Amino acid sequence: MRIYLLSVCSTSFNRIYTDKMKQIGIISDTHGYLDDKVFSYFAQCDEVWHAGDIGPGVAEKLAAFKPFKAVYGNIDGGDVRRAFPEEMFFECEGHRVYMVHIGGSPGKYPGNVKAKIIEKKPSLFICGHSHILRVVTDKTHHNMLYLNPGAAGIQGFHTVRTLIRLKIHQGLISDLQVIELGNRNR
């Protein structure tokens, strides 16, 4: 298991604050499998956000653990789809967040997603689906931070299971960490 601290966009993301900031755990593509290590890595988080393809049983465990936000993914059945929306827009510590499961990637957003990015102007965009970890600033859309936490489950073509953990305070993101849970085959 490895944890990587990433510096993103500018030095303002690496400021240290002594007052309260919000720590967020971001996960996707669990497909019904939740590694127990997630609970220790997200223990200090104030909230957990799931970018879809949750699978059976995972939402209940995470919602019992921390305040929980999620969108459903393409593999999710009726129970998950009734409990969570297809996409979410919300505010967090000065950031307008847009979360959807199938979001594409910078320069390759699906038409409906691109239209909403243009209309709503999120500063933080979170998606899953590809099982490919990616953190990048989308300079074509007002320096929006694009996050795909990769896949934390054991189904799919990815080789390493990953999560993201970050802090948000007064519009600034700091301590963005990529966490490797281990190989897909456990």
Backbone torsions as a table, in degrees:
resi	resn	phi	psi	omega
1	MET	NA	133.6	179.0
2	ARG	-129.1	150.8	172.2
3	ILE	-124.2	128.2	179.0
4	TYR	-112.9	131.0	174.3
5	LEU	-95.4	121.3	-177.7
6	LEU	-104.7	141.4	170.7
7	SER	-100.4	123.0	-177.0
8	VAL	-120.6	140.0	170.7
9	CYS	67.7	-63.6	-174.9
10	SER	-158.5	168.7	-179.4
11	THR	-64.6	-20.3	178.8
12	SER	-62.8	-21.0	177.9
13	PHE	-74.5	-13.4	-175.3
14	ASN	-107.8	14.7	177.1
15	ARG	-66.1	150.5	178.1
16	ILE	-109.1	132.8	-179.0
17	TYR	-119.1	144.7	178.1
18	THR	-95.2	-20.3	177.9
19	ASP	-86.6	179.4	-173.2
20	LYS	-63.4	131.1	169.9
21	MET	-127.8	162.9	-178.0
22	LYS	-99.0	127.0	176.0
23	GLN	-102.2	131.7	-174.5
24	ILE	-121.7	136.0	170.9
25	GLY	-103.4	129.0	-177.5
26	ILE	-119.9	130.5	-174.1
27	ILE	-140.5	155.9	176.6
28	SER	-155.3	164.1	170.5
29	ASP	50.4	53.1	175.8
30	THR	-80.4	-28.2	177.3
31	HIS	51.7	38.3	177.9
32	GLY	86.5	1.1	179.5
33	TYR	-115.1	124.9	178.3
34	LEU	-126.1	108.9	178.7
35	ASP	-65.3	133.8	178.7
36	ASP	-59.4	-24.2	179.6
37	LYS	-63.8	-23.6	178.7
38	VAL	-56.8	-39.4	-177.5
39	PHE	-65.3	-36.2	177.5
40	SER	-75.3	-39.9	179.1
41	TYR	-67.7	-30.1	-180.0
42	PHE	-100.3	10.2	-176.1
43	ALA	-58.6	-37.4	-178.5
44	GLN	-90.3	-0.1	-178.8
45	CYS	-74.5	146.1	175.7
46	ASP	-84.1	-28.9	-179.9
47	GLU	-145.8	158.2	172.1
48	VAL	-122.8	132.0	178.2
49	TRP	-117.1	131.4	-179.2
50	HIS	-116.4	125.6	-175.2
51	ALA	-93.9	30.3	169.2
52	GLY	97.6	171.6	-167.1
53	ASP	54.4	56.8	-175.9
54	ILE	-73.4	-51.9	-177.2
55	GLY	83.1	170.0	-175.1
56	PRO	-68.4	137.9	172.3
57	GLY	85.0	-21.3	-174.5
58	VAL	-72.2	-45.8	-177.5
59	ALA	-59.6	-41.9	-179.5
60	GLU	-61.5	-42.6	-179.7
61	LYS	-66.9	-43.6	-178.8
62	LEU	-71.1	-37.0	179.3
63	ALA	-68.2	-30.2	176.4
64	ALA	-75.2	-20.0	-175.8
65	PHE	-88.6	-46.4	-175.5
66	LYS	-148.2	162.1	169.2
67	PRO	-54.9	135.6	-164.9
68	PHE	-132.4	131.4	172.6
69	LYS	-122.1	143.0	179.9
70	ALA	-156.6	157.1	168.7
71	VAL	-120.4	153.6	178.3
72	TYR	-84.9	157.0	178.2
73	GLY	-115.4	179.6	-174.5
74	ASN	-66.3	-22.4	179.2
75	ILE	-91.2	-9.5	-174.1
76	ASP	-73.9	136.9	-179.5
77	GLY	-82.2	-174.4	-174.8
78	GLY	-59.1	-38.4	-179.6
79	ASP	-62.4	-45.4	179.6
80	VAL	-68.2	-41.5	-179.5
81	ARG	-65.3	-31.0	176.2
82	ARG	-75.3	-29.3	-176.3
83	ALA	-84.7	-27.9	-174.0
84	PHE	-132.4	151.4	179.6
85	PRO	-80.4	168.9	175.6
86	GLU	-73.7	-32.1	178.0
87	GLU	-146.7	157.1	-179.8
88	MET	-135.1	141.6	168.3
89	PHE	-122.8	129.0	178.7
90	PHE	-156.6	166.6	178.5
91	GLU	-104.5	142.2	174.2
92	CYS	-145.8	111.4	175.3
93	GLU	48.5	47.4	176.8
94	GLY	86.4	2.6	176.8
95	HIS	-110.3	134.7	171.0
96	ARG	-89.2	118.2	-173.3
97	VAL	-107.4	135.9	173.1
98	TYR	-122.1	121.6	179.5
99	MET	-125.4	129.6	179.1
100	VAL	-150.0	151.1	-177.7
101	HIS	-72.4	-58.2	-178.5
102	ILE	-94.4	97.0	-174.0
103	GLY	-117.2	-3.6	-177.8
104	GLY	71.1	-147.0	179.3
105	SER	-152.5	164.6	-178.5
106	PRO	-51.3	129.7	-177.6
107	GLY	85.0	-10.8	-177.2
108	LYS	-137.3	39.4	177.8
109	TYR	-75.8	141.7	171.4
110	PRO	-59.4	152.7	-175.1
111	GLY	-52.9	-45.4	-179.1
112	ASN	-66.5	-35.4	178.6
113	VAL	-70.3	-45.2	179.0
114	LYS	-59.5	-42.3	179.2
115	ALA	-61.2	-39.8	-179.8
116	LYS	-72.6	-34.6	175.3
117	ILE	-62.6	-43.7	179.6
118	ILE	-65.8	-43.8	-177.7
119	GLU	-70.2	-49.4	-171.6
120	LYS	-88.9	-20.5	178.7
121	LYS	52.5	56.4	177.1
122	PRO	-67.5	151.9	173.6
123	SER	-96.3	-14.9	179.0
124	LEU	-135.4	122.2	-179.5
125	PHE	-118.9	126.1	-176.8
126	ILE	-124.4	130.3	176.5
127	CYS	-145.9	173.8	178.4
128	GLY	-133.3	-131.3	171.6
129	HIS	76.6	-46.8	-173.4
130	SER	-75.6	-17.7	-174.0
131	HIS	64.9	13.7	-179.1
132	ILE	-109.8	115.8	176.7
133	LEU	-62.4	131.2	178.1
134	ARG	-155.3	131.1	175.7
135	VAL	-131.7	117.6	-176.3
136	VAL	-154.0	150.7	173.2
137	THR	-90.0	125.5	178.1
138	ASP	-90.7	97.2	-176.4
139	LYS	-71.1	-20.1	179.2
140	THR	-78.4	-13.4	178.8
141	HIS	-125.6	70.0	174.7
142	HIS	47.0	44.2	177.4
143	ASN	55.8	36.4	177.0
144	MET	-64.7	135.8	176.2
145	LEU	-85.4	120.3	-179.8
146	TYR	-98.0	125.2	179.1
147	LEU	-128.2	126.0	167.5
148	ASN	-125.0	112.9	-175.6
149	PRO	-74.1	4.3	-176.0
150	GLY	76.7	-151.5	-177.5
151	ALA	-122.5	134.4	178.7
152	ALA	-100.6	-7.4	-178.6
153	GLY	-90.1	-175.0	-176.4
154	ILE	-108.6	2.0	176.9
155	GLN	-103.2	137.8	178.9
156	GLY	127.2	-174.3	-175.8
157	PHE	-96.9	-8.0	179.5
158	HIS	-62.5	154.8	179.8
159	THR	-102.7	-30.4	-178.6
160	VAL	-121.0	133.6	177.6
161	ARG	-84.7	133.5	-173.3
162	THR	-134.6	158.9	175.1
163	LEU	-137.1	167.5	170.9
164	ILE	-128.0	142.2	174.4
165	ARG	-131.9	137.7	-179.7
166	LEU	-152.0	167.9	176.0
167	LYS	-118.7	143.2	176.7
168	ILE	-127.4	131.0	179.9
169	HIS	-150.6	123.7	176.3
170	GLN	45.5	47.1	175.9
171	GLY	82.9	0.9	-179.5
172	LEU	-113.3	142.2	175.8
173	ILE	-104.6	133.9	179.1
174	SER	-139.1	167.9	175.0
175	ASP	49.9	42.8	177.4
176	LEU	-72.2	120.8	-176.6
177	GLN	-123.4	136.1	170.9
178	VAL	-98.7	127.1	-177.2
179	ILE	-114.4	125.0	174.8
180	GLU	-93.1	123.6	178.6
181	LEU	-86.2	-17.6	-176.8
182	GLY	127.7	-176.7	-178.5
183	ASN	-67.9	152.7	180.0
184	ARG	-57.8	-34.6	-179.2
185	ASN	-81.8	23.1	177.4
186	ARG	72.6	NA	NA
